[in-house]
Amino acid sequence: MSQAAVNSPPNPSAESAQPIIRAERIEKYYAQPSQNRIQVISPTDLSIVPGEILALLGPSGSGKSTMLRMLSGLSKPSAGQVYWHEQPIGETEINVSIVFQSFALFPWLTVLENVEAPLQARGIAAEVRRERSLRMLDTVGLDGFEAAYPKELSGGMRQRVGFARALVVEPEVLFMDEPFSALDVLTAENLRSELLELWANKTMPTKAVFLVTHNIEEAVLLADRIIVLGRNPGHIRTDFKVQLAHPRDRKSEPFTQLVDYIYKVLTRPEVAPLAAPDQSTGKPPRDQRQMHYQMLPHARPGGVAGLLELLIDKGGKDDIYRLADDLAFEIDDLLPIVDAAHLLGFLNIEEGDAAITPTGAAFANSEILRQKELFREAALTNVLLLRQIRRALETKQDHTVPEEFFLDMLDEQFSDDESLRQVETAVNWGRYAELFDFDAARRRFILPEQQEEEKITHDEELP
């Protein structure tokens, strides 16, 4: 790709146009009987403008699909407002379509009847809806399959029917919720290329596309703008324009630098990124200050040990995305284990690659007792919450501390639900490292030595 292509400016019409959909301070939460609430998405501003493919990325649980449902009018925000051409979305007629991850076709209808269904629901005359549906099937490459039933089609063809059905109503905004994730790699790649071709040639009767995806390369390949969400609760961590000209070269340095930058945002949740790298130089963003409490990734020590052993077999370093692919993992499933190893100092994350550290190698190659010692040292050095729990237990005369004490501190930073999950992860790590134990009946942390003393005393008192 030429340097001129890399430095091409974003679509000016998308830059200056009034938003089709504008979200103002929208949030989603669920009330609890205790008068607390589970916060899913924190107050967020977001706009969808004409001439733009907008991709939304984020780890599992960050609220990507919830955000899509609020913006498309399927779900009402708990607070804030969504506007359609500056009119409240609940008070005006909107024109959107959604392509889901599952094909969601009516199995008893033919391909043509499936595409006609939304037009029939809108009361369009039979002759008009047939003409529009046939034209759209031809557009997505399904000419000749009008009389077929979904069970007779491949996965890629069924998803094409889904696209045709969404586009036949000529939506102003097309929403897509991980539309390629249920397809094999080759079929998904072909459909992405066809989607880009339809968009570039203005064959699609739509002004903007909103894509929810967990595939980083897919986002960089397709999108004009990328938003990455953090979780607990969901919030925007970075929002930037992709200034690479189409067609995009996956092997070009600016492309790989953007992919690596997004990896870094996803794998380092404790760091607040400033901006995307310069897409001509690939210069990475500098870090801001860390949060008071790191977000403990919900991974078990055994998973960390297994990941480190696999990396040693691969020479001590591998691309995170390739590693997930080799393990047949979704990237969302692997990231918490990578995060945990990075937080403990067992891994370095550099430009999307996971590289094992000397401490990590020692941990992976040691016997179980030595692994526990190394894990304990790493936990006390790198994890504030575990260090605080241990010090509090050593300070208390009876060497026990109620769980509620730490939940109150975590509550300043996390939702109630996430605070409980943070404590649960801390208990798993602390028990493994023999830093402390946890009495589930009394909901109290306790030093292992103190628990053993209490057991001996109890046994002596038995008749």
FENPE-V680076 format. One record per run of one state. SS is the DSSP state (@ for helix, = for strand, . for the rest). FROM is the first residue (numbers start at 1). TO is the last residue. If there is no record, write none. Layout:
SS&FROM&TO + SS&FROM&TO
This chain:
.&1&2 + @&3&6 + .&7&11 + @&12&16 + .&17&18 + =&19&31 + .&32&36 + =&37&49 + .&50&51 + =&52&58 + .&59&63 + @&64&71 + .&72&78 + =&79&84 + .&85&86 + =&87&88 + @&89&91 + .&92&95 + =&96&99 + .&100&109 + =&110&110 + @&111&121 + .&122&125 + @&126&139 + .&140&148 + =&149&149 + @&150&152 + .&153&154 + @&155&167 + .&168&172 + =&173&177 + .&178&184 + @&185&200 + .&201&207 + =&208&212 + .&213&215 + @&216&222 + .&223&224 + =&225&230 + .&231&233 + =&234&241 + .&242&252 + @&253&267 + .&268&270 + =&271&273 + .&274&286 + =&287&290 + .&291&300 + @&301&313 + .&314&316 + =&317&319 + @&320&326 + .&327&330 + @&331&343 + .&344&346 + =&347&350 + .&351&352 + =&353&356 + .&357&357 + @&358&365 + .&366&367 + @&368&382 + .&383&383 + @&384&395 + .&396&399 + =&400&402 + @&403&410 + .&411&415 + @&416&432 + .&433&436 + =&437&439 + .&440&443 + =&444&446 + .&447&447 + @&448&461 + .&462&463
